[in-house]
Structure formats: C-alpha cells, structure tokens
Amino acid sequence: MSLLNGILKNIGGAPDDVANLAEKVGIDPGMAEKAIAVLGQTHQMEGDTVELASAKTGLDTGVLNQIVEQIGGEGSLSSFASMLDQDGDGNPINDIANMASSFFGKK
C-alpha cells in the first residue's frame, strides 16, 4: 500500500485508495498519485491551485477538480502537502520519490 493510500483512508469521505480514485476520474493510479502531490504543492503557491497543477501535470482542469472533490476539497490539500513534504522544502514530489525508492530497497 502506498503512502497516499494510507492518507486517503484516513480522510473521512475519501475514496478507499488511489486506485479507486484513479478509476473514478478515469486516469492511471500513478498519475493520480502525481496529481495529488502536485495539487498539494500548488495549493501553497500564489494563483489558482487547479490551473497550476494542470500546467505541471498536463491533466485537464476538469479531472483535477474531480480529484480535489474526491479527496475532500481544497481544504484537504494543505493536509496532503504537509504530510507529503517530509523535508519541509515546499516540494513533496522529491519526498514521495524518496519514500517510493525506500519501499523498493533502492535508497
């Protein structure tokens, strides 16, 4: 189970895991994980969270809006950002990559 699966299970009303979320919005689970991480990151930036995430991921804003809705709205994005950004540098992507490599013994 991925870190995001665990986080999603701990948020009330959220899908059971990333795979279910991905299926609901019609994208690959890997892209769903990336989208959630980027949404958490762009939520902390100046500008529209979804538009910024769309520019970074290439996903349509409609899909990203569905993801935001499924994970509990924009208020939940701060929780994702702080949980995923383990080193506090404002970029959770590198931390997710480090966590993934540690799961596979590549760290």
Helices and strands as residue ranges (DSSP letters): H 3-9, H 18-25, H 29-43, H 49-57, H 61-70, H 74-84, H 92-103
